[in-house]
Amino acid sequence: MARLRNRRPFDFWPGFVDAATSLIIALTFVLLIFTFGQFALSFAIGERDDVIDKLQQQLQALALKLGLAEEKGEKLEATVAQLKATLATTERERDAAQQRILELEGRMTALQGEIDANTVIRKELEGKIAQLETERDALAAEKTQLQAAVREKDDALAAARRQLESAREEIAQRTARVSELERLLAELNRQLDALNSALAAAEAKATEKERKLVELEKTINLALIVRLRELEHYRSELFAQLKAALENNPNVRIEGERFLLADDILFPSGSAELTPEGRKRIEQVAQVVKALAPKIPRTLPWVLQIEGHTDRRPINTPQYPSNWELSTARAMAVVRVLRDAGIPPEHLAATGYGEYHPIDPRDTPQAYARNRRIELRLTTR
């Protein structure tokens, strides 16, 4: 009864902290993935907005050029109409001049008859004929000038028509380009709608995952508490039986969830070879563990962890360059004896800590003796 009253309460907090830390790391990883996804989606939407702005600027520039082209076409049509009016006037003047020439030729014929009939009158009329011929030459020259002017007008009209046709073709091309840009804008709007829908679905899915994660965390915490309670029960029973099996040896003690065996009763100094007495002690431990193992449920993945510890005095031999190698070799020696005694290897683990986990930090022989130890922990995988 005194031993039960002096037994320290089981501290399952380190195991709980490890499990909670692992869960928080997993949750942080999931949140980081979601954050990176949000960042990539925001970046893609920003690029899409930039493309739409550039397309809108191009549409405005094209609309401005289209207005200028239409204005130019209207000016060309006005010029063509003016040229047509001038051509019509020139043609009328040409017809009038031709009529006048015909009239003059008729008059010349009449005068020639009068000259033949009357020589006297002919001489008088020669001056008039010369004058009329001069006028006829002037009219012919004027006719030539008018014909050249008509040809120039025709050339100008043809050039104007070619410019008008070119302007119409350019307007058609610009109109087709505007239609293509409108089609691209509609396609971009469709893609934007699809992205918005995908984003909404992703947000809903993330919310559902977060809810499931919270539920999973609760389930894991409950299962962990149950396992820790079961493990605490079997650990207490194991340590009590070990204490009794080892006949309450002063070199054997229980501290919290650890069962400590003094190193001096197990190994010679600087060696990882078990002494006969040490082997006997470890075999006693194996018998107690074997007796308790069938009582532990199969659903509880228990592990008997063997930890080797040394004092802080350094060692440097070909076989053990440091205390780390020595502590690990001693833990492995204990594990081999336990395995040979019939404990399944999947329930055994060995770790060496050297001098880095002392239980007494002083530099005294008593502290060195306490720090040289083998610790047994009943834990879960």
C-alpha angles and dihedrals in degrees: 000000000000089000091052092050092049094047111113118236115261113262109211093164097103092055091046091049091051092051092045091048091052090049092049090050091051091047091048090051091052091048091049091052090049091047092050089049090051090048093050091048092048089049092051092049090049091053090048091052090050090053091049091050091051091049091050090051090050090049091053091049091049091048090053092049090047090053090050091048092050091049090049090049091052091051091050091050090051090050091049091051091050091049090049090052091049091048091052091051091048092050091052091050089049092052091048091051092049090050090050091050090053091050091049091049089053091050091049090053091051092048092049089056091050090050091053090049096042121027092184092055088046092062091050091048096046089081090050091047091051089050091049091048089052089051090047091052089049090050090048090051089047089049090052090049091048091049090050089048090050090051090050090049090049090050091048090048091051090048090049090050090050091050090048091051091048090050091050091050091049090049090050091051091048090049091051090048091051090051090050091049091049089051091050090048090052090049091050090050089051091051090048090054090049091050091049090051091048090049092052090049091048091050091050090048091049090051091051091048091050090052091049090047091055091049091048090050091053091048092048092048092051092047091047092051091049092049093047091051092049091046091049090054094050092041091054091048091047094049092046092052092045091051090051093044092052090051096241091293111190089227088063120073141157121229114180109300093347129093108206127204117189111243093223093070092049110040139025116243113286093004137106094202111112116236117232088254090048092050089050091053093049092048088053088053089050092053092052092048092048090052092050098041097079090056093058111090117247089234090065107078097208126185129191102217117202115204124191121208133180135188122260097262106112126241127199117177131141089254097042113027091180143005088264093067091043094051091047092049091051092050089050091050090055091047092052092053091049091048092048089049090061106268109139111251092229087068094052132081133173129206133172120209100173112201095327099098105049121172092201115038096193124111098234133115089247091053092047090052092051093048093051099081150123114234125203119203126184104210141142132258 
